[in-house]
Amino acid sequence: MSISWLNIDWPAPPGVRVLSSFRGGGASAGPYASLNLGDHVGDEFNAVAENRRALIAAARVPAEPAWLKQVHGVNVADLDAPGPYGPSDAAIARRPLRVCAILTADCLPVVFATESGDTVAAAHAGWRGLNLGVLEATVKAMGASPRRLIAWLGPAIGPQHFEVGAEVRDAFLARDPVNEAAFLPNARGRFMADLGLLARRQLQKLGITRIHGGGECTYALADRYFSHRRDGVTGRQGTFIWRDLADHR
């Protein structure tokens, strides 16, 4: 199986590229089969390194991505500054060829670009990060009016498969009562949560109206994606955004 990735349909600004990887075509085995990009999940170091190298080559990613240590927080790494960046769950870049990277296995990756394409960003938005405000922190760090921003929601666990307890629902209702619509009660006395809807509501509240993507369920599409909820021990796919050089193709 060759390396492949999602065909992303969004109005990308000039010079902005987004990549969202599938799980096939890599060197990893067992529960990490086969294009696991995460080096923190128990997979063989050499296999992960080969997977990253192979994806970069196949997709013509112009530079090594900034592989963040994600901790479900709200810190935003500025890739225009020299690393290391410390634990971060989002990254921004204004200079070309700085590759923002988010690894997920059910959490929601969200990428941003200004309409002119002069600034890009990516955020790791699981339920904890969403509730803490990682999207707000990312938009603030970009320093652009939300009306100038375009967002794309990547693959994540869908509402048919994301069961949470009342404490998660209560945390979001305390943040904003409008979030109630993203939680449907189930027969087990728990709730089915819609990460995509929670993210869209937050982005809209910030003033972002151009929101694309969503709908790719990591849990349901086992041939395409790793899913921690589905499989427990598993790999990670990646979502990347960067600015090309004017003459880089």
N, C-alpha and C positions, 0 to 999 in steps of 0.2 A: 504494500500500500504506500502510495506516495504522500508526501506532506501536502495538506490542503488547509484552507481557511474559509471563513464565512464571506460570502459575497455581500458587502455592506452597502445598503441603499440609503444614502443620506446626502444632502447637498454640501459636500465638503468644500471649504474655501480653497482657492488656488494654492497649490503647494503643500496642502495638508493631507497626510496619509494616515489611515487607520487599518490595523490588522487585528483580527480575532481568530485565534488558532483553534483547530480541531485536535482531537486526541490521537489520530492515526499517523503512521509513517515514521515513528521514532524508534529508538534503541532500547527503551525500557521494557521490562518483563513483569509478569505477575500482575498484581493490582495496579501497577503503574503503567501498564501497556497502553499506548506505546510512546507518545510524544509528551511525556511528563516534563514540565518546565520548572517544577518546584524542587529546590534543593534542601527543603526542610521537612520533608514528609517521609523519610526513611528509604528513599530510592538510592541506588548506587550513584556515587558522585560522578564517575566517568560517563554513565549513561545520560545523566542530566546535562552534563557539559556538551556531550555530542548532540543531544536533542536541541539545545539552544543554538549550537553552531549550525546545525542543519536547517533549522527554521530561518535563522538570519540569512543564510545563503539562498534558500529556496524563495523566500519572500523579498529578497533584496533589501533587507533592512539596512540602512546606511551606516549604522554604528551599533556598538554594544548597548543594549538597553540598560537603563538604571534599575537594577533589580533591588527593590525595596524590601526591608524587613517590615512586613505588615503586622499590625497588632490590634486591629479593630479600633483605632483611635482617630484623631482628627488632624494630626500633624501633616503639613504639606511641604514636600521637599522642593526646593528651587534648583532645578537642574542647570541653570546658568551659573550657579556658584559651584566651586570645586567640592567634590565629595570628600569623605563619606557623609551620608545624609542622616544617619541615625534612623530609629524606628519611625516610619511614615506610612500613611495610608492614602496618600495622593502625591502627585508631582505636577509641576508646571514647567514650561519651557518657552522662552521667547527666541532664543538663538536656534538656527537651523541645525538639524542632525543631532539634537538632544532627544533621545527616545524615552518617552514616559511608558512605563510598563506596570500592569496590574495583573497579579495571578489570582485565579479564583477556581472554586470547585462547587459552587452554588451561590456565593455572594454575587452581588450585582456590580459589574464594572461600568463606570460612566465616564465618557470622554467628552471634552469640551474644546471648542475652538471659537475664536473671535471671527466675526463675519469677514474680516480682512485677511484672516489667516496669520496674523502676527504673533499670536499667543495660543498655545495649546495646553491641555491639562488632562489628567486621568485620575479617577478616584475609585477606591475600593469601598463599596457600599453594601456591607452586610447589615443586618438589622441593628447591630450595636452601633456601627459607624453612622448609619442613617439617623438613629435616635440621638447620638451625641452631636451631630451636625457636620459630618465630613463634607457634605456637598456645599453647605454654606461657607465652610472654611476654604474650600477649593476656589469657589467663585470670588471670595474676598481676596485671595492671594493672586488671582489673575489680574485684578486691578482694572477691570473693564466694566462698563455698564452692562447689566444683564440683558438689556435690549439688544446688545451687539453680539450676544453669545448664541451658539448653536450647540445642542447636546445630543449625544447618542447613547442609548442604553444597550449594553451588551447581553450576552447569554447569562441567565441566572435561573435558579429554581423557580418554577411557576407556582401560582396560587393553588393549584390542585394537589400539590405535593408538599407544601411548606407548612407543616403543623407546628404551632407554638402554644405556649401556655398563656394563661390570663395575665401573668406578670409582664409579658412582652406587649400585649395589647394595652394594658394599663399604662405602661411607660410612654407609648405613643399617644394615647389619649390625653395624658397629662401635658404632653408637648403641644398638641393641637387636637381639639375634639373632632375636627374634620377627618382625622385619620380613621375614624370608626368604620368608614366604608371599605377599608382595606382588610378588615378582619371578619370572616364569616364563621359562625359557630358550627362545630361538627358534632357527630353522634357521640364522641368520646368526651364531651365536655370541654374541649379545647377549641382552638381557632385555626383556620386556614388563612395565612397571611399573604398579601400581595406586595412583594418588594417593589415591583415596577410601579404600581400605583402610588405607593408611599414616596418613591423617588420623584415621580412626576408631580405630585402635589407639592413637594418641597421646592422643586425647580420653578414651578409656576408661581409659588408664593414669593420666590426671589425676584420674579419678573422675567423669567426666561420663557418665551412662548414657542420657540422653535426646538421641539423635542422629538427625536426620531428613535427608531429601533424598538427593542423589547419583543417579547413573544417567543424567544428561543429558550426552551426549558432544558436546563442541564440534567435534571432528574429523568425526564421522559425520553430524551434523545441519547440513549446509552452508547450508540455507535459513534456519536460525535463528541460527547463531552464527559469529563470526569464529574462525579457528583459525590460529595462527602455524605450527604443524607442518604443516598441510595446505597453506597458501597462501603462507607466507613473509611478504611485505609484505601487511599487512592491518590492519583496525581493531580496536577494543576494545569489548566490551560491559561493562555495569556491574551491580554488585550493591550494593544500598543497604539500610541499616537505620536507623530513627530511632524516637524516642518522640513520639507525638502529644501535644498539649495535651488536657486532659480534655474540652474542648468543641470540639476540632478534628476535623472529618470531611471 
